[in-house]
Amino acid sequence: MIDFRQTTQYADFMRAHGWKVRVIKWRVGKKLFAYIYPIPRTPLSVVQILAAPIDIPLDRVEYISQDERSICTRIDFIDSKHTAPFLSSLFAHGYHLTPWSVVPSKTRIIPLQYETADSLLRKMKQKTRYNIKLSIRRNVLVRFYTGSTLRTDCDPVHRFHEILCDSCRRTHLSVIPLDLIYDFAVYFGSRILLLLVYVGADVVAGGLFFLTKTTMYYTQNGSNAIGKDVHAPSLIIFEALKYATRIGLSYFDFDGIYDERNSKLESWKGFSKFKSGFGGYEYYHAPSYEKTSRTGITIRDRFHIWRFAKLQLPSIYPSSF
């Protein structure tokens, strides 16, 4: 299963946001994108490898890190666990555990093979099924927009962002900038899907999804008070599940739920309970590891690294919603 952060569309998106992209190749047909962010006014950088398999060739990662003069190389894994030999290799290369990651450490996945709308409903919790059927009876309208449409019609993106802002104000979560949503549409094209729920002429809820060859990823969902009243968020996911089965995808990934191993994710408990109502199974990603280096760093470099970490670092990861 290829994560959307390891697609050519995502690599192009990262390039547009100041990241350098290098390709790690091994075996026949296997490649991985490494994302490098140059630290301003220094010859240094940070290296991030997202959604890596556990057989990633660490010697090639080491070569890129040295070539790019990386002060921090972080690897987020997509597999569920590390093998003992691979852990030994990680430690031998100087990596250590880190609690911070872009790829969520735990997620919920719904298999879609051989599923229909009725079979998906049957596997949901009773409360979720009830909310979906109630929303359908309210005669709300769900409209689908792909990136190809959003490139020429900006109105759905604006209306979706307004819903996101309203929702994030109520939940005290950070909101994704409007220009990033436009950029997703530009670089992902048909591999991105926006669903909006209308009551009359008003948008009351919306959801943003990424698609790969096998998987649909749920990334953003927002609703206003009317949308919550008509259970629009539940209907959005149900409609997205039906769309994914129609185009032959194999999995639906919620892209992050509460992980009891990380105490900093307490605020995720509410929407994780919401996601659990749709069925599927929980999936743990292997822990993330990082390696730091201070070789060849001057006093002047240290000042710019501090300035970079304090002012820029929180904003250079457009994928960490």
NORNORRA-V728356 format. One record per run of one state. SS is the DSSP state (H for helix, E for strand, - for the rest). FROM is the first residue (numbers start at 1). LEN is the number of residues. If there is no record, write none. Layout:
BEGIN
{{SS FROM LEN} {SS FROM LEN}}
END
This chain:
BEGIN
{{- 1 3} {H 4 3} {- 7 1} {H 8 9} {- 17 2} {E 19 8} {- 27 3} {E 30 9} {- 39 6} {E 45 8} {- 53 5} {H 58 10} {- 68 2} {E 70 8} {- 78 6} {H 84 9} {- 93 3} {E 96 3} {- 99 7} {E 106 6} {- 112 5} {H 117 6} {- 123 3} {H 126 12} {- 138 3} {E 141 6} {H 147 4} {- 151 4} {H 155 17} {- 172 6} {H 178 14} {E 192 8} {- 200 2} {E 202 10} {- 212 3} {E 215 9} {- 224 1} {H 225 5} {- 230 2} {H 232 15} {- 247 4} {E 251 3} {- 254 9} {H 263 14} {- 277 4} {E 281 4} {- 285 3} {E 288 5} {- 293 6} {H 299 17} {- 316 6}}
END
